[in-house]
C-alpha cells in the first residue's frame, strides 16, 4: 500500500474513533467522519464502502495485537502469568477504547472476539489434557464474557486497584474450592 493510501486510511480511522468517543456507532455518519478527518465523501468511498468496513479494519488491527498477547501468555513465567490479556488490552490501549466502551457494540464485539480467539483458545486448553474441547468452549465463553465485563467495569481504576481486582478473580477461579 502506498503512503498516501496508508495516510488516508489512518485519518479516516482516527476520525472514526474521534467521532465514536463522543457518541454511539449506530449514530455515526460518514459525513461526520469525513468532517473530522478533513476529507470529502468521495475520498472515504475510495477506501471504504461503509462505516462497518472501518470498524472491521480497526478490530482486525486491535485483535492482531491481542493475539500477540495470547502468545505471550503461553510464555509467561509461572509466578506471574497474565491470565487476562484481553482485559489488559482493553484497559491499556487508549486508541481502541471508544470501540470497546460503546455499549451498542458489546455483543458484536464478543462475537468478533470469538471469531478471532475461540478456536485457538479451545485448542490450547484442550491440549493440556484436563478438558474436552466442549468443556474448553464453555470455559472460553465464561472467560470472554467475564473478562470483557470486568475490563469495562474497571477500565479507569488505578493500577493498584486493577491488580487487586485480578487477584480477587484469581483467588475465586484458581483456588481449590474445598479451601485446601
N, C-alpha and C positions, 0 to 999 in steps of 0.2 A: 504494500500500500504506500502511495507517495505521501510526502509530508503534508501537503495541502489537505488531502483527504483525511489523514490522521488528525490534523488540527481541527478541521471542520467537525468531524465526529466527536472530538473531545469537547468543543464548545457546545455542541448540541447536548451531549450527556451532562455537562456541567450545568447548562441551562435547565435541563430536565430536573436534576437534583435540587437546584436552587428553587425552582417553582414548587417542587414536591415538598420541600421543607416548610413551605408556608400553606400547604393545603393537602388535598387528597388526590390520589391518582385518578379517580373517577371524574374529578372536576378539572383536570389539566386539559389544556388545549394546545394544539400545535402552534397556534397564533401566540400564546403566552410564552412558550418555549423559544420560539423564533425571536420574539422581542427581547427576552432575557439573554439569548445567545448572540444577539446582534446580527442575525441573518434573515433572509427572506424565506417564504414558504417553499419556493421552488428549490432553494438550496437544501432545505430539510428533506424534501421529497427525492432529491438526487441521491440521498444517502439512506433514507428510511422510508418505509411505506406508511407506517402508523406509529403511534406512541408506544404500543406494545413491543415493537421492534427495538426501541431504545431501552426499554425496561429489560428485555431479554438479553441484550448485549451487556448491560450493566450487571445483571445477575450472572452471566457467564464469567465476567471478569471477577466478580466477588467470589463466586463459588470455586473458581480455579485457585484462588488464594486460600480458601478454607481447605481445599483438597491437600494443599501443601501442609497445612496444619495437621491434618489427619495423618499424613506420612510422618510428621514429627512425633505425633502421639505414640506411634509404634516404636519409635526410637528413644522416647523419654526415659530418663533414669527412673528406676523403680521407686525411689523415695519421693519423687515429686512429679508424677505423671500429670499431664494436663488432660483430665478426663472430659473436659468441656471445651474443645477447640472452637466449636461453633459459637458458644456463649461468649468466649473470649473475643472472637472475631467481631460479633455484633457490638460488643461493648467498646472495642478499641478502634475500629475502623470508622472514623468520622464520615468519610466520603459516602458510605452506603447507609448511614443511619436514617436519612429521610425515607428510604425504601422500607427498612425494617420497622420503622416507627409508624408507618401508615396502616392503621387497623384494618382498613378495607382490603389490604393485600395479604393479611395474615394467612388465611387458608391457602391462597395461591402460592405464597412463599413456602409453606410447609410442603405442599405438593411438589414444587420445584426442587426443594432440598431432597425430597425422596427420590426424584428422578436422578439427581446427581450422586447421592450418597448411599442409598439403600442397598443396592447390590453389593457394593464393596464392604459396607458395614456388616451385612449378613455373612459374607464370605469370611471376613476377619474373625467375627465372633464364633461362627461355626467351626473354623479351623482350630480353635482352642480345644475342641472336643467336649466341652461342657454342655453345649446347647445344640439342638437340632436347628436347621435353617428356619423352620416355622417359629420356634422359640426365639431365635435371634431376630426375626422380623418383628415379633411382639415387643422385644426389648428396644428395637430401633424406634418403633412408633412411640413408645413410652418416653424414650430419651429425647427424641426430636421435638415432641410437643413440650415436654418439661423444660428442656434446655432453652427453647425459643421463648417460652413464657417467663422463665426465670431471668433470662438475659434482658428482656424488655422491662421487666419489673425493677430490675436492679441496674439499669443502664447508666444512671447518673450517680451511683454510690461511689464513695471513696474506695481506694484500693484495699484499705483495711476492711471495710465493710464487705467488699466483694470477696475477699479471702475468707471472711467469716461465713458468708453465705455458702461458698463452695465447701468449706469444712463441715457445715451443718448437713448439706446434701450428702457429702461423702460418708459422714457418720451414719446417716439414715440408710443409704444404699449399700454400703460395703461392710458395715459392722455385722457381726454374727447375730442373727435375730434372737438367739437364745441368750445373748449377752455374754457368751463365753470367750 
